[in-house]
Amino acid sequence: MSCELWVVWFKVVLDRPPVPIVNKQNPFMAAASSDFRLDLTRRPRRMRRTASLRALANETDLQPHNLIQPLFVIEGEGAAEPIESMPGVVRLPIPLLVAECRELLALGIPAVALFPKLDAAVKTDDGREALNPNTLVLRAIRAIKAAVPEMAVITDLALDPYTVHGHDGLLDLATGDLANDATVEILAEMAVLAAEAGVDIVAPSDMMDGRVGAIREALDGNGFDTVAIMAYSAKFASAFYGPFRDAVGSASSAGTHHLDKRTYQLNPGNRREAMTEIALDEQEGADILMVKPAGPYLDIIREVRDATDFPLAAYQVSGEYAQILAAAERGWLDLERCRDESLLAIRRAGADMILTYFAKAYAEGVGR
């Protein structure tokens, strides 16, 4: 190469802009000393730089007082019964149930929701045990309110723990479907019995038409106008309920986890129908509205939140709990981080309160 060409080549090289130093371990990542700069007015990462700055910019808070712990109650005074399909969740006899409520209150959890698991011998086609003034769940309410009066107690109103077929109401033998109005009559009587036992909130989960209005009328007519109604307003016919049916024994009664409840629970694809149910429960006198399940229906929670100022609950159901546990047990997910993220997402969508089997564990984590 001639001297002139060498001079031209060196001039080209020297006139080039400097090449950024690269990280030898990752040649695709420019070193921090690079002179390259984007001309940006807004840099959102500024407020994520430190834990203190992230705390200042936090938009969604999740505290133990936002949580409700579902509890399963059984007869007797013996040991707790583990529920195989819900690791970490147990059925409790009343003495242990009361002790659990004391622990939950000390952790800052303000409310429990009770679900009885009855002996098969007391289950019937018509679920008449639900109207026994001394039935298991009513004794549990009395015991909790006597020992831990500060704890808000919620009781479910539906017939599935009491029937041999596992459905939420009375079956019409002629049609094979639930008898709506006859079921509502029983639910209203159940509400009054629960109020007499000292319950703070009744929670009809049956999805019968008109049940909220009938329950409100029955409570008020019997002098219980301070007892609140948490309506399962948008309860979908979900595949995520299977472990719960183990827990209360409705699966063993019916012989399957896959009970078909599509004639009364909502079609999972129907958003507008869910909003109709929400509006009806508002009109009929509900104090709290609910969406169930929670995680697969965050869009519904958000839409309800935008449509109403009523307090809004969401139920993170047994299948949501079980799938996180199962993946964590296999090492596929970080249990605590996934648990907390799932609950935060429900809060972010608009829920004021969350029924979750993670309530106690989450509260214990906050306290650490």
HUQUIUR-V658928 format. One line per field, one symbol per residue. ss: DSSP state (2 for helix, 1 for strand, 0 for the rest). psi: psi as a letter, one per 20 degrees, with the letter a starting at -180 (. if undefined). burial: # if it has 9 or more other ideal C-beta (glycine too) atoms within 8 Angstrom, else .. Layout:
ss: ???
psi: ???
burial: ???
//
This chain:
ss: 00222222222222200000010000000100000000000002222200222222000000022211111111000000110000000111122222222222220000111111000222010002222000022222222222200001111110000010000000100000010222222222222222222000111100000022222222222000000111111111002222222222022222000000000001000022222222222222000111110022222222222220001111110222222222222000002222222222222220001111002222222220
psi: prhghgggghggghiqqqpqpqphhniioqqijqippqnpgpnhihjjhrhghhhhjphpqorhiiqpopqpqrrakbrqoqogimpiprpprgghgghhhgggghijpiqqpppqoqqhhjqrhjkhhhjoikrghhhggggghhhmhhpppppqorihiiqhijriappohhhjrqoghhghgghgghggghghijqhpqnojhkqpjhgghggggghijjliipqoopngnoqmqjjighhhghijhghgijqilpokiihrqphioghhghggggghghijqhpqqpprfgikhhggghghhiqjqppqqoorhhgghhggghhhijhqoggggghggghhgghhjphqppqijgghghhhhi.
burial: .....#..#..........#.#.......##...............#.....##.......#.#.#########........#.##..######.###.######.###.########.#..##..#.###...###########.##..#.###########..#######.....###.##############.############.###########...#..##########.#.############.##....#.#..###....#.###.##.###.#.#############.######..#.#.###########.##.##......#..###.######.###.##############..
//
